[in-house]
Amino acid sequence: MSHKNKYVPPEPLKKDIDPNNEVDCNELDKMISESINLASINVEKDLKEGFPIGTNIRFGGLLKKSLETHQVIRDIYRNYGKDYKPHQLCALPLARQQIELVFNLALLARKPDKWISIYERNTLVNIYQRFLYEAEETKDLPRFKEGTEKRGNLIISWMLGKGPVPINQPFKEDDLRKIEESVKIGARPKGLKVFPLPRRIISEIIEDNNDRIIKVLFRLYIEYSWLSAYVHLSDWSLITRDVIIANHPQIDLADFHQKEVRTPVVNRSYLSMLIAATDVSSCLKNPMDLRVKLIDSWELFEPIDFLFGFVWEKWAKNTLGLIDK
């Protein structure tokens, strides 16, 4: 996000947040980068002990990935300028991915002993299933044979806990047979737990009625559903974009997209990163430097969008130790 130690956003980026306000995007980008990078450093340092193997690397990696995803969102808008282009809708699934990060980290951070292994095993199941499908599809092509065998042996060795990268809960031979059978019939492997999607994650966390993150997750789920509406072209997106504009030809499509899509998308991406970094800070031993940075970030972002204010007042202040209740 920087070039020669200084990032100067092109003119269209200055309208990303709110075209009616003067927003220093350079300051926002700098603050969010510093917050996420500091959170990643603290996580990778502090979560080595007392957590399942690799928790620190996974948490740190997810945070860094969110920063990369946000930059792609900004690049999409920068590359297509201030005029509306259908390609700009590519930023919406990326913003939805940012919200998913919040849900995933929230669950992983609260019950790491249970969910880190399931998250890890789900990833390996998907890798093995994909390999099995590709092996079936290329079985009659001799040039693929050697590479397929080597890749299969590597994946199986990794899943059985014999590979160079340790896993928390290695698979058993019987688990591999279940996965192989699932590919034959086109289904999920029986008996292997699945890492939940956002709506199910709320149900998992809601068992602890005192966890303040629940209010935030419920509110974020509405934003997740809104982004999904555009991604899946549901009634909301079709009615809003096509019917309203068709009946009101005086509406400027670029301005409409700015207000209804571009501004919320960029803000939701910023918000997701702040929530994720704030939430994992509660797992750390002595995150004083991180908390100070996050407080500064929340105070910078809070006036920009009402949803920042909601999360700041209902959850972030308490999580960062500014209020007791």
Secondary structure as a PSIPRED ss2 file (coil, helix, strand):
# PSIPRED VFORMAT (PSIPRED V4.0)

   1 M C   1.000  0.000  0.000
   2 S C   1.000  0.000  0.000
   3 H C   1.000  0.000  0.000
   4 K C   1.000  0.000  0.000
   5 N C   1.000  0.000  0.000
   6 K C   1.000  0.000  0.000
   7 Y C   1.000  0.000  0.000
   8 V C   1.000  0.000  0.000
   9 P C   1.000  0.000  0.000
  10 P C   1.000  0.000  0.000
  11 E H   0.000  1.000  0.000
  12 P H   0.000  1.000  0.000
  13 L H   0.000  1.000  0.000
  14 K H   0.000  1.000  0.000
  15 K H   0.000  1.000  0.000
  16 D C   1.000  0.000  0.000
  17 I C   1.000  0.000  0.000
  18 D C   1.000  0.000  0.000
  19 P C   1.000  0.000  0.000
  20 N C   1.000  0.000  0.000
  21 N C   1.000  0.000  0.000
  22 E C   1.000  0.000  0.000
  23 V C   1.000  0.000  0.000
  24 D C   1.000  0.000  0.000
  25 C H   0.000  1.000  0.000
  26 N H   0.000  1.000  0.000
  27 E H   0.000  1.000  0.000
  28 L H   0.000  1.000  0.000
  29 D H   0.000  1.000  0.000
  30 K H   0.000  1.000  0.000
  31 M H   0.000  1.000  0.000
  32 I H   0.000  1.000  0.000
  33 S H   0.000  1.000  0.000
  34 E H   0.000  1.000  0.000
  35 S H   0.000  1.000  0.000
  36 I H   0.000  1.000  0.000
  37 N H   0.000  1.000  0.000
  38 L H   0.000  1.000  0.000
  39 A H   0.000  1.000  0.000
  40 S H   0.000  1.000  0.000
  41 I H   0.000  1.000  0.000
  42 N H   0.000  1.000  0.000
  43 V H   0.000  1.000  0.000
  44 E H   0.000  1.000  0.000
  45 K H   0.000  1.000  0.000
  46 D H   0.000  1.000  0.000
  47 L C   1.000  0.000  0.000
  48 K C   1.000  0.000  0.000
  49 E C   1.000  0.000  0.000
  50 G C   1.000  0.000  0.000
  51 F C   1.000  0.000  0.000
  52 P C   1.000  0.000  0.000
  53 I C   1.000  0.000  0.000
  54 G C   1.000  0.000  0.000
  55 T H   0.000  1.000  0.000
  56 N H   0.000  1.000  0.000
  57 I H   0.000  1.000  0.000
  58 R H   0.000  1.000  0.000
  59 F H   0.000  1.000  0.000
  60 G H   0.000  1.000  0.000
  61 G H   0.000  1.000  0.000
  62 L H   0.000  1.000  0.000
  63 L H   0.000  1.000  0.000
  64 K H   0.000  1.000  0.000
  65 K H   0.000  1.000  0.000
  66 S H   0.000  1.000  0.000
  67 L H   0.000  1.000  0.000
  68 E H   0.000  1.000  0.000
  69 T H   0.000  1.000  0.000
  70 H H   0.000  1.000  0.000
  71 Q H   0.000  1.000  0.000
  72 V H   0.000  1.000  0.000
  73 I H   0.000  1.000  0.000
  74 R H   0.000  1.000  0.000
  75 D H   0.000  1.000  0.000
  76 I H   0.000  1.000  0.000
  77 Y H   0.000  1.000  0.000
  78 R H   0.000  1.000  0.000
  79 N H   0.000  1.000  0.000
  80 Y H   0.000  1.000  0.000
  81 G C   1.000  0.000  0.000
  82 K C   1.000  0.000  0.000
  83 D C   1.000  0.000  0.000
  84 Y C   1.000  0.000  0.000
  85 K C   1.000  0.000  0.000
  86 P H   0.000  1.000  0.000
  87 H H   0.000  1.000  0.000
  88 Q H   0.000  1.000  0.000
  89 L H   0.000  1.000  0.000
  90 C H   0.000  1.000  0.000
  91 A H   0.000  1.000  0.000
  92 L H   0.000  1.000  0.000
  93 P H   0.000  1.000  0.000
  94 L H   0.000  1.000  0.000
  95 A H   0.000  1.000  0.000
  96 R H   0.000  1.000  0.000
  97 Q H   0.000  1.000  0.000
  98 Q H   0.000  1.000  0.000
  99 I H   0.000  1.000  0.000
 100 E H   0.000  1.000  0.000
 101 L H   0.000  1.000  0.000
 102 V H   0.000  1.000  0.000
 103 F H   0.000  1.000  0.000
 104 N H   0.000  1.000  0.000
 105 L H   0.000  1.000  0.000
 106 A H   0.000  1.000  0.000
 107 L H   0.000  1.000  0.000
 108 L H   0.000  1.000  0.000
 109 A H   0.000  1.000  0.000
 110 R H   0.000  1.000  0.000
 111 K C   1.000  0.000  0.000
 112 P H   0.000  1.000  0.000
 113 D H   0.000  1.000  0.000
 114 K H   0.000  1.000  0.000
 115 W H   0.000  1.000  0.000
 116 I H   0.000  1.000  0.000
 117 S H   0.000  1.000  0.000
 118 I H   0.000  1.000  0.000
 119 Y H   0.000  1.000  0.000
 120 E H   0.000  1.000  0.000
 121 R H   0.000  1.000  0.000
 122 N H   0.000  1.000  0.000
 123 T H   0.000  1.000  0.000
 124 L H   0.000  1.000  0.000
 125 V H   0.000  1.000  0.000
 126 N H   0.000  1.000  0.000
 127 I H   0.000  1.000  0.000
 128 Y H   0.000  1.000  0.000
 129 Q H   0.000  1.000  0.000
 130 R H   0.000  1.000  0.000
 131 F H   0.000  1.000  0.000
 132 L H   0.000  1.000  0.000
 133 Y H   0.000  1.000  0.000
 134 E H   0.000  1.000  0.000
 135 A H   0.000  1.000  0.000
 136 E H   0.000  1.000  0.000
 137 E H   0.000  1.000  0.000
 138 T C   1.000  0.000  0.000
 139 K C   1.000  0.000  0.000
 140 D C   1.000  0.000  0.000
 141 L C   1.000  0.000  0.000
 142 P H   0.000  1.000  0.000
 143 R H   0.000  1.000  0.000
 144 F H   0.000  1.000  0.000
 145 K H   0.000  1.000  0.000
 146 E H   0.000  1.000  0.000
 147 G H   0.000  1.000  0.000
 148 T H   0.000  1.000  0.000
 149 E H   0.000  1.000  0.000
 150 K H   0.000  1.000  0.000
 151 R H   0.000  1.000  0.000
 152 G H   0.000  1.000  0.000
 153 N H   0.000  1.000  0.000
 154 L H   0.000  1.000  0.000
 155 I H   0.000  1.000  0.000
 156 I H   0.000  1.000  0.000
 157 S H   0.000  1.000  0.000
 158 W H   0.000  1.000  0.000
 159 M H   0.000  1.000  0.000
 160 L C   1.000  0.000  0.000
 161 G C   1.000  0.000  0.000
 162 K C   1.000  0.000  0.000
 163 G C   1.000  0.000  0.000
 164 P C   1.000  0.000  0.000
 165 V C   1.000  0.000  0.000
 166 P C   1.000  0.000  0.000
 167 I C   1.000  0.000  0.000
 168 N C   1.000  0.000  0.000
 169 Q C   1.000  0.000  0.000
 170 P C   1.000  0.000  0.000
 171 F C   1.000  0.000  0.000
 172 K C   1.000  0.000  0.000
 173 E H   0.000  1.000  0.000
 174 D H   0.000  1.000  0.000
 175 D H   0.000  1.000  0.000
 176 L H   0.000  1.000  0.000
 177 R H   0.000  1.000  0.000
 178 K H   0.000  1.000  0.000
 179 I H   0.000  1.000  0.000
 180 E H   0.000  1.000  0.000
 181 E H   0.000  1.000  0.000
 182 S H   0.000  1.000  0.000
 183 V H   0.000  1.000  0.000
 184 K H   0.000  1.000  0.000
 185 I H   0.000  1.000  0.000
 186 G C   1.000  0.000  0.000
 187 A C   1.000  0.000  0.000
 188 R C   1.000  0.000  0.000
 189 P C   1.000  0.000  0.000
 190 K C   1.000  0.000  0.000
 191 G C   1.000  0.000  0.000
 192 L C   1.000  0.000  0.000
 193 K C   1.000  0.000  0.000
 194 V C   1.000  0.000  0.000
 195 F C   1.000  0.000  0.000
 196 P C   1.000  0.000  0.000
 197 L C   1.000  0.000  0.000
 198 P H   0.000  1.000  0.000
 199 R H   0.000  1.000  0.000
 200 R H   0.000  1.000  0.000
 201 I H   0.000  1.000  0.000
 202 I H   0.000  1.000  0.000
 203 S H   0.000  1.000  0.000
 204 E H   0.000  1.000  0.000
 205 I H   0.000  1.000  0.000
 206 I C   1.000  0.000  0.000
 207 E C   1.000  0.000  0.000
 208 D C   1.000  0.000  0.000
 209 N C   1.000  0.000  0.000
 210 N C   1.000  0.000  0.000
 211 D C   1.000  0.000  0.000
 212 R C   1.000  0.000  0.000
 213 I H   0.000  1.000  0.000
 214 I H   0.000  1.000  0.000
 215 K H   0.000  1.000  0.000
 216 V H   0.000  1.000  0.000
 217 L H   0.000  1.000  0.000
 218 F H   0.000  1.000  0.000
 219 R H   0.000  1.000  0.000
 220 L H   0.000  1.000  0.000
 221 Y H   0.000  1.000  0.000
 222 I H   0.000  1.000  0.000
 223 E H   0.000  1.000  0.000
 224 Y H   0.000  1.000  0.000
 225 S H   0.000  1.000  0.000
 226 W H   0.000  1.000  0.000
 227 L H   0.000  1.000  0.000
 228 S H   0.000  1.000  0.000
 229 A H   0.000  1.000  0.000
 230 Y H   0.000  1.000  0.000
 231 V H   0.000  1.000  0.000
 232 H C   1.000  0.000  0.000
 233 L C   1.000  0.000  0.000
 234 S C   1.000  0.000  0.000
 235 D H   0.000  1.000  0.000
 236 W H   0.000  1.000  0.000
 237 S H   0.000  1.000  0.000
 238 L H   0.000  1.000  0.000
 239 I H   0.000  1.000  0.000
 240 T H   0.000  1.000  0.000
 241 R H   0.000  1.000  0.000
 242 D H   0.000  1.000  0.000
 243 V H   0.000  1.000  0.000
 244 I H   0.000  1.000  0.000
 245 I H   0.000  1.000  0.000
 246 A H   0.000  1.000  0.000
 247 N H   0.000  1.000  0.000
 248 H C   1.000  0.000  0.000
 249 P C   1.000  0.000  0.000
 250 Q C   1.000  0.000  0.000
 251 I C   1.000  0.000  0.000
 252 D C   1.000  0.000  0.000
 253 L H   0.000  1.000  0.000
 254 A H   0.000  1.000  0.000
 255 D H   0.000  1.000  0.000
 256 F H   0.000  1.000  0.000
 257 H H   0.000  1.000  0.000
 258 Q H   0.000  1.000  0.000
 259 K H   0.000  1.000  0.000
 260 E H   0.000  1.000  0.000
 261 V H   0.000  1.000  0.000
 262 R H   0.000  1.000  0.000
 263 T H   0.000  1.000  0.000
 264 P H   0.000  1.000  0.000
 265 V H   0.000  1.000  0.000
 266 V H   0.000  1.000  0.000
 267 N H   0.000  1.000  0.000
 268 R H   0.000  1.000  0.000
 269 S H   0.000  1.000  0.000
 270 Y H   0.000  1.000  0.000
 271 L H   0.000  1.000  0.000
 272 S H   0.000  1.000  0.000
 273 M H   0.000  1.000  0.000
 274 L H   0.000  1.000  0.000
 275 I H   0.000  1.000  0.000
 276 A H   0.000  1.000  0.000
 277 A H   0.000  1.000  0.000
 278 T H   0.000  1.000  0.000
 279 D H   0.000  1.000  0.000
 280 V H   0.000  1.000  0.000
 281 S H   0.000  1.000  0.000
 282 S C   1.000  0.000  0.000
 283 C C   1.000  0.000  0.000
 284 L C   1.000  0.000  0.000
 285 K C   1.000  0.000  0.000
 286 N C   1.000  0.000  0.000
 287 P C   1.000  0.000  0.000
 288 M H   0.000  1.000  0.000
 289 D H   0.000  1.000  0.000
 290 L H   0.000  1.000  0.000
 291 R H   0.000  1.000  0.000
 292 V H   0.000  1.000  0.000
 293 K H   0.000  1.000  0.000
 294 L H   0.000  1.000  0.000
 295 I H   0.000  1.000  0.000
 296 D H   0.000  1.000  0.000
 297 S H   0.000  1.000  0.000
 298 W H   0.000  1.000  0.000
 299 E H   0.000  1.000  0.000
 300 L H   0.000  1.000  0.000
 301 F H   0.000  1.000  0.000
 302 E C   1.000  0.000  0.000
 303 P C   1.000  0.000  0.000
 304 I C   1.000  0.000  0.000
 305 D C   1.000  0.000  0.000
 306 F H   0.000  1.000  0.000
 307 L H   0.000  1.000  0.000
 308 F H   0.000  1.000  0.000
 309 G H   0.000  1.000  0.000
 310 F H   0.000  1.000  0.000
 311 V H   0.000  1.000  0.000
 312 W H   0.000  1.000  0.000
 313 E H   0.000  1.000  0.000
 314 K H   0.000  1.000  0.000
 315 W H   0.000  1.000  0.000
 316 A H   0.000  1.000  0.000
 317 K H   0.000  1.000  0.000
 318 N H   0.000  1.000  0.000
 319 T H   0.000  1.000  0.000
 320 L C   1.000  0.000  0.000
 321 G C   1.000  0.000  0.000
 322 L C   1.000  0.000  0.000
 323 I C   1.000  0.000  0.000
 324 D C   1.000  0.000  0.000
 325 K C   1.000  0.000  0.000
